[in-house]
Amino acid sequence: MEKIPVVGLGTWKAAPGKVTEAVKVAINAGYRHIDCAYFYRNEGEVGAGIRCKIKEGVVKREDLFVVSKLWCTCHKKSLVKKACTKSLKTLKLDYLDLYLIHWPMGFKPGSKDLPLDQNGMIIPSDTDYLDTWEGMEDLVIAGLVKTIGVSNFNWEQLERLLNKPDLRVKPVANQIECHPYLAQKNLISFCHSKEVSVIAYSPLGGSRQGVDLMDDPMIMKIAQKYNKSSAQILIRFQIQRNVIVIPQSVSAKQIQENIQEGVFGFELTEQEMGDILNLDRNFRMATFPITTDHKDYPFHVPY
């Protein structure tokens, strides 16, 4: 299996019109892992940035690790291939390096990405992610994707998948929200014990809900000591835990700062790693409240 580059560019909530440029800057800066998804509605822009750099000869397609995700309305086994093909067409690529089930919950298929009932809650489909997984395995066999994985799965859901009878292709990764306020210690150690890589999204936290990790006094103090930015400390923290990170940014300066010497040229002490872990307050930003009634909602269990 090809190795997943440890730092990637996240494109969730990236401002439209700026994503193509961000992808170009990232590839020039040395990023080889680009994370996108159908639901982010910017795969066309991501693909344009990738193609531009391939055309310029900066990279070859096989140098890149491109990730996309299956949306919840396409959990029916018969819809999986169609969804993947659509993403490939929008990206204008022949294959994906990794394709993830975006969430364990299946939604009613149709023209709406978020089909809601009269109470504003999601209308579920009667699918089971184990059947969805069979559709995912077919993509590997068909050569449309190199590897497959999951996102936002709790440990019970991942274990159920790993124990699926007649599992043909093992999930290689679980992409989860992870930052010092949501350290995910148990889930990470469970994944690693099963040889499933962990990819951390929102590794820098977020300024929504008035919580900004970048201004956390502990993070700022450590950043000052190493003459680094808070973002570089937050990325380094995950790298030392053997966690892959996909910080999202459209700022050229930040994109460049988030890779290379900025995060690889130093090491946090055991004490500092412990201090950062102690910031954990089980604070989750991506709670997806309209799906809390779903039978497969992942966050009702502790991890």
C-alpha positions as CSV (number, residue, x, y, z in Angstrom):
1,M,0.0,0.0,0.0
2,E,1.3,3.5,-0.8
3,K,2.1,5.6,2.2
4,I,-0.2,8.5,2.9
5,P,1.9,11.8,3.0
6,V,1.8,13.0,6.6
7,V,0.8,16.6,5.8
8,G,-1.9,17.3,3.3
9,L,-4.0,20.3,2.2
10,G,-7.5,20.3,3.4
11,T,-10.1,22.0,1.2
12,W,-13.2,22.0,3.4
13,K,-14.8,25.4,3.7
14,A,-12.1,26.8,1.5
15,A,-13.4,30.0,-0.2
16,P,-14.6,29.3,-3.8
17,G,-12.4,31.0,-6.4
18,K,-9.4,30.6,-4.1
19,V,-9.1,26.8,-4.1
20,T,-7.3,26.4,-7.4
21,E,-4.7,28.9,-6.4
22,A,-4.3,27.2,-2.9
23,V,-3.7,23.8,-4.6
24,K,-1.1,25.3,-6.9
25,V,0.7,27.0,-4.0
26,A,0.6,23.8,-2.0
27,I,2.0,21.6,-4.7
28,N,4.8,24.2,-5.3
29,A,5.5,24.2,-1.6
30,G,5.9,20.4,-1.5
31,Y,2.5,19.1,-0.6
32,R,1.7,15.8,-2.3
33,H,-1.5,15.0,-0.4
34,I,-4.7,16.8,-1.4
35,D,-7.9,16.2,0.5
36,C,-11.3,17.0,-1.0
37,A,-14.9,15.7,-1.1
38,Y,-18.0,15.8,-3.3
39,F,-19.8,17.7,-0.5
40,Y,-17.2,20.5,-0.4
41,R,-18.5,21.5,-3.8
42,N,-15.1,22.6,-5.0
43,E,-13.6,19.4,-6.6
44,G,-13.6,21.2,-10.0
45,E,-11.3,23.9,-8.6
46,V,-9.1,21.3,-6.9
47,G,-8.8,19.3,-10.1
48,A,-7.9,22.5,-12.1
49,G,-5.0,23.2,-9.6
50,I,-3.7,19.6,-9.9
51,R,-3.9,19.5,-13.7
52,C,-2.1,22.9,-13.9
53,K,0.9,21.6,-11.9
54,I,1.0,18.3,-13.8
55,K,1.0,20.2,-17.1
56,E,3.8,22.5,-15.9
57,G,5.8,19.4,-15.0
58,V,6.1,20.2,-11.3
59,V,4.6,16.8,-10.4
60,K,3.4,13.7,-12.1
61,R,0.0,12.3,-11.2
62,E,1.7,9.4,-9.5
63,D,3.5,11.8,-7.2
64,L,0.2,13.0,-5.7
65,F,-2.1,11.4,-3.1
66,V,-5.6,12.6,-3.9
67,V,-8.4,11.9,-1.5
68,S,-12.2,12.3,-2.0
69,K,-15.3,11.1,-0.2
70,L,-18.6,9.4,-0.8
71,W,-21.5,11.5,0.2
72,C,-24.3,10.2,2.5
73,T,-27.0,10.2,-0.1
74,C,-25.0,7.6,-2.1
75,H,-24.7,4.9,0.5
76,K,-26.9,2.4,-1.5
77,K,-24.4,-0.1,-2.9
78,S,-25.7,0.5,-6.4
79,L,-25.0,4.3,-6.1
80,V,-21.4,4.1,-4.9
81,K,-19.7,3.7,-8.3
82,K,-21.8,6.5,-9.9
83,A,-20.8,8.9,-7.1
84,C,-17.1,8.0,-7.4
85,T,-17.2,8.4,-11.2
86,K,-18.8,11.8,-10.8
87,S,-16.0,13.0,-8.5
88,L,-13.4,11.7,-10.9
89,K,-15.0,13.4,-13.7
90,T,-15.2,16.7,-11.8
91,L,-11.6,16.4,-10.8
92,K,-10.7,15.3,-14.3
93,L,-8.6,12.4,-12.9
94,D,-8.5,8.7,-13.8
95,Y,-8.3,7.4,-10.3
96,L,-8.2,8.4,-6.6
97,D,-5.5,7.3,-4.2
98,L,-8.0,7.1,-1.3
99,Y,-11.8,7.2,-1.2
100,L,-13.6,7.6,2.1
101,I,-17.1,7.0,3.3
102,H,-17.7,10.6,4.5
103,W,-20.0,9.7,7.4
104,P,-21.4,6.4,8.6
105,M,-25.0,7.7,8.2
106,G,-26.8,7.1,4.9
107,F,-29.4,9.7,3.8
108,K,-32.3,9.4,1.5
109,P,-31.0,9.4,-2.1
110,G,-32.2,12.1,-4.5
111,S,-31.4,15.5,-5.8
112,K,-30.9,17.0,-2.3
113,D,-27.6,16.5,-0.5
114,L,-29.3,17.2,2.8
115,P,-32.9,15.8,2.6
116,L,-34.8,17.1,5.6
117,D,-38.1,16.2,7.2
118,Q,-40.7,18.7,8.5
119,N,-38.7,19.0,11.7
120,G,-35.5,20.0,9.9
121,M,-33.9,16.6,10.7
122,I,-32.2,14.5,8.1
123,I,-34.3,11.8,6.3
124,P,-32.2,8.6,6.6
125,S,-31.9,5.8,4.0
126,D,-32.4,2.2,5.1
127,T,-28.8,1.5,4.2
128,D,-26.1,-0.2,6.3
129,Y,-22.5,1.1,5.9
130,L,-21.4,-2.6,5.6
131,D,-23.3,-2.8,2.3
132,T,-21.9,0.6,1.3
133,W,-18.5,-0.9,2.0
134,E,-19.0,-3.6,-0.6
135,G,-19.6,-0.9,-3.2
136,M,-16.4,0.7,-2.0
137,E,-14.5,-2.5,-2.4
138,D,-15.8,-2.8,-6.0
139,L,-14.1,0.5,-6.8
140,V,-10.7,-0.9,-5.8
141,I,-11.3,-4.0,-7.9
142,A,-12.3,-1.8,-10.8
143,G,-9.2,0.3,-10.5
144,L,-11.0,3.6,-9.9
145,V,-9.4,4.0,-6.5
146,K,-6.2,2.6,-5.0
147,T,-7.4,2.4,-1.4
148,I,-10.5,3.0,0.7
149,G,-11.3,4.1,4.2
150,V,-13.8,5.9,6.4
151,S,-14.4,9.2,8.1
152,N,-16.1,10.2,11.3
153,F,-16.5,6.5,12.3
154,N,-16.4,5.7,16.1
155,W,-14.5,2.7,17.3
156,E,-17.6,0.4,17.4
157,Q,-18.4,1.2,13.8
158,L,-14.9,0.7,12.7
159,E,-14.6,-2.6,14.6
160,R,-17.9,-3.8,13.1
161,L,-16.5,-3.0,9.6
162,L,-13.2,-4.7,10.3
163,N,-15.0,-7.8,11.6
164,K,-17.3,-7.9,8.6
165,P,-17.6,-11.4,7.2
166,D,-16.0,-11.7,3.7
167,L,-14.2,-8.4,4.0
168,R,-12.3,-8.1,0.7
169,V,-10.5,-4.8,1.2
170,K,-9.5,-3.4,4.6
171,P,-10.1,0.3,5.4
172,V,-6.7,2.0,5.5
173,A,-7.7,5.2,7.3
174,N,-10.3,6.9,9.5
175,Q,-10.5,10.7,9.0
176,I,-11.7,12.4,12.2
177,E,-11.8,15.8,13.8
178,C,-8.8,16.0,16.0
179,H,-7.0,18.9,17.8
180,P,-5.8,19.5,21.4
181,Y,-9.3,20.3,22.6
182,L,-10.5,17.0,21.1
183,A,-7.4,14.9,21.4
184,Q,-9.1,11.6,20.5
185,K,-6.6,9.5,22.5
186,N,-8.7,6.4,22.7
187,L,-9.9,6.4,19.1
188,I,-6.4,7.0,17.8
189,S,-5.0,4.1,19.8
190,F,-7.8,1.9,18.7
191,C,-7.2,2.7,15.0
192,H,-3.5,2.3,15.4
193,S,-3.9,-1.1,17.1
194,K,-5.9,-2.2,14.0
195,E,-3.3,-0.8,11.6
196,V,-5.8,1.9,10.4
197,S,-4.1,5.3,9.8
198,V,-5.7,8.4,11.4
199,I,-6.1,11.6,9.4
200,A,-6.9,14.6,11.5
201,Y,-9.2,17.3,10.1
202,S,-9.5,20.7,11.7
203,P,-6.1,20.1,13.4
204,L,-5.8,23.8,14.1
205,G,-9.2,24.0,15.8
206,G,-11.5,26.8,14.5
207,S,-12.4,30.2,15.6
208,R,-16.1,29.3,15.4
209,Q,-17.9,29.1,18.8
210,G,-15.3,31.5,20.1
211,V,-12.7,28.8,20.5
212,D,-9.4,29.6,18.9
213,L,-6.6,27.2,19.6
214,M,-4.1,29.5,17.9
215,D,-4.5,31.9,20.9
216,D,-4.3,29.2,23.6
217,P,-1.7,30.4,26.1
218,M,0.0,27.0,26.3
219,I,0.3,26.7,22.5
220,M,1.6,30.3,22.2
221,K,4.2,29.7,24.9
222,I,5.5,26.6,23.1
223,A,5.4,28.4,19.8
224,Q,7.5,31.2,21.2
225,K,10.1,28.9,22.6
226,Y,10.7,27.3,19.2
227,N,10.2,30.5,17.3
228,K,7.3,28.9,15.4
229,S,3.7,29.8,14.7
230,S,0.9,28.2,16.7
231,A,-0.2,26.4,13.6
232,Q,3.2,24.8,13.3
233,I,3.1,23.6,16.9
234,L,-0.4,22.1,16.4
235,I,0.7,20.3,13.2
236,R,3.9,19.0,14.9
237,F,1.9,17.7,17.8
238,Q,-0.1,15.5,15.5
239,I,2.9,14.3,13.5
240,Q,4.6,13.1,16.7
241,R,1.5,11.1,17.6
242,N,1.8,9.4,14.2
243,V,-1.3,11.2,13.0
244,I,-1.7,12.5,9.4
245,V,-2.8,16.2,9.3
246,I,-4.8,18.1,6.6
247,P,-4.9,21.8,7.7
248,Q,-7.1,23.9,5.5
249,S,-5.9,27.2,4.3
250,V,-6.0,29.4,1.2
251,S,-3.3,31.8,2.4
252,A,-0.1,31.2,0.5
253,K,2.0,32.1,3.6
254,Q,0.2,29.7,5.9
255,I,0.2,26.9,3.3
256,Q,4.0,27.2,3.1
257,E,4.4,27.5,6.8
258,N,2.4,24.4,7.4
259,I,4.9,22.1,5.7
260,Q,8.7,21.6,5.3
261,E,11.2,22.8,7.9
262,G,8.4,24.6,9.7
263,V,7.0,21.3,11.0
264,F,9.7,18.8,10.3
265,G,12.8,20.6,11.6
266,F,12.2,20.3,15.3
267,E,10.7,18.1,18.0
268,L,8.4,18.7,20.9
269,T,9.6,17.3,24.3
270,E,7.6,14.6,26.1
271,Q,6.6,17.2,28.7
272,E,5.2,19.5,25.9
273,M,3.4,16.7,24.2
274,G,1.8,15.9,27.6
275,D,0.9,19.5,28.3
276,I,-0.8,19.8,24.9
277,L,-2.7,16.5,25.5
278,N,-3.9,17.9,28.8
279,L,-5.8,20.7,27.0
280,D,-8.3,18.0,25.9
281,R,-11.8,19.0,26.9
282,N,-13.7,16.7,24.5
283,F,-14.8,19.7,22.5
284,R,-16.2,18.7,19.1
285,M,-16.9,21.3,16.5
286,A,-18.3,19.1,13.7
287,T,-21.3,17.6,15.5
288,F,-23.7,17.5,12.5
289,P,-26.8,18.3,14.7
290,I,-29.4,17.5,12.0
291,T,-28.3,13.9,12.0
292,T,-28.4,13.1,15.8
293,D,-31.5,10.9,15.5
294,H,-29.9,8.7,12.8
295,K,-29.3,5.1,13.8
296,D,-25.6,5.4,12.7
297,Y,-24.9,8.8,14.3
298,P,-21.3,8.2,15.5
299,F,-21.0,10.6,18.5
300,H,-23.4,8.9,21.0
301,V,-20.6,6.6,22.2
302,P,-17.6,8.0,24.2
303,Y,-15.1,7.6,21.2
